Amino acid sequence: MEMTATIREQMEEFLHKNEMTINRFAEISEVNSGTLSNILNGNRPISMQQLDRITSGMGLEEGYFYELYIDECIFHATPDWRRLGPFLHRCAELGKLDCLDKAVRMTMDNISYSPLLFETAEVFFKEGKHEAAVLLYRSVAESERFQHSERLALCQYRLFVLELADDQDANLQAAVYFEPYVDRLDEMYQLDALVKLINVNLSLHRWNKIKDLAERLENKGLAQYKQLRNDFKNQEYPKQPIIFYILYAYLIQADVSREQEDYEKGLYYISLYSEPDWIQEPDAQERKIITQFKEWAEANRYSYQLMAGQAEVIIDYVEYVAKREDEIFLALCNIMIAANRYYIQIDHILERFQDYLVLQEQKSHLGKISKQVTLDRFTRLLAELAIYNFKREHFDRGIDYLLESLTYSIRINSVKGMLRCMGLFEQFRHVSSFEKQKQYKNLVSEVHKRNEKKIGLSVGYL
């Protein structure tokens, strides 16, 4: 059946072809015969529920008439949210995102629909219909781009969260675009937004930006703790009690200090989140947070000492994290870097924790660790394992780790990771097999394709 005729014309053709009365079709479709008669005579618009029942009664696939429905029953009729709202929900349920996008774009001429579209986007977001939600958030953000509303800021926040993926370059662009909207968000969203921005920048090693964001998180967290501590309880946001964000800000500033090799300052910040005696009468959830940060502080003290060259702490560090499974992966990342930096022999540690040298979701007592951070850490871990094996002349194993690190660097579009791996491979090419050189060549070809695509996208810009 061609989709050139109107819905009514195709209904009439179906009845004629099948020699079916309206009353008979009413029984099949479960739509009242009087309603069907009025629809066929053009005296009544078709509701979403009626359209789905008619489609089923005609033996057609779900959503068959949706393209026509947009033109005939939504925009060439009197605009009515009672039809548009259910239509958007059904498009999201069936995954007919082209129809949803077309309907939304045609709707944006009517600015009064913006709040309703936003509310629908929020429903989709909570239901996990993220692709549909993105289309609505984008449309609402576009319609309100010249305003400074909280709704616009929240749209941009949702888009930032939903668009985060493995690609570090795309994540950076999303973070840079969203950051100016943080202060426009309602206070209850600001803390979580800053944490997400910090985590994206952590995976990118943008330490100056991380420091700035951590300081903002600390200041906003302390201000809200003093003024609004009890106001946010039993609300969906922020996701954690306010003390979490303050302690997390201290933890991040400690990490920045470690990266800058200012270990004394790093230990100072560790003391701030390990002994938070300023917290007043903590409840059960807050006590859980305090305990977790105390454990992180102890592990990080070992890590900082190890990074400063105190190789003797490695035994105590390993035994500490061995009793805390969630800490093992990160400890291995730190131990590998220190082992290569200070020529520490750790074969026995790698053998003991072999099962943790794989990519898997990382978590703590407080929730999941950022996927972007975990992927970046794993990519670095593989490269460090390669270096460690090269130093011990285990060349085949080192090449395998190196190629795996390059594969993940390409996956997350980490320029730093790709350059690290390519430089190392060229250094050890002479000890690699023909098969490994062929594998490397294919991976480098993928790098070049990505680079050419970026260059192509930039052509024509002033």
Secondary structure, DSSP 8 states (H G I E B T S, - for coil): --TTS-HHHHHHHHHHHTT--HHHHHHHHT--HHHHHHHHTTSS---HHHHHHHHHHTT--TTTTHHHHIIIIIISS---HHHHHHHHHHHHHHT-HHHHHHHHHHHTTSGGGHHHHHHHHHHHHHHT-HHHHHHHHHHHHHHTTTS--HHHHHHHHHHHHHH--S-HHHHHHHHHHHGGGGGGS-HHHHHHHHHHHHHHHHHHT-HHHHHHHHHHHHHHHHHHHHHHTTTTTTSSSSSS-HHHHHHHHHHHHHHHHHHTT-HHHHHHHHHHHH--TT--S--HHHHHHHHHHHHHHHHHHHHHHHHTT-GGGHHHHHHHHHT-GGGHHHHHHHHHHHHHHHT---HHHHHHTGGGSS----EETTEE--HHHHHHHHHHHHHHHHHHHHHTT-HHHHHHHHHHHHHHHHHTT-HHHHHHHHHHHHHHGGGS-HHHHHHHHHHHHHHHHHHHHHHHHHTT--
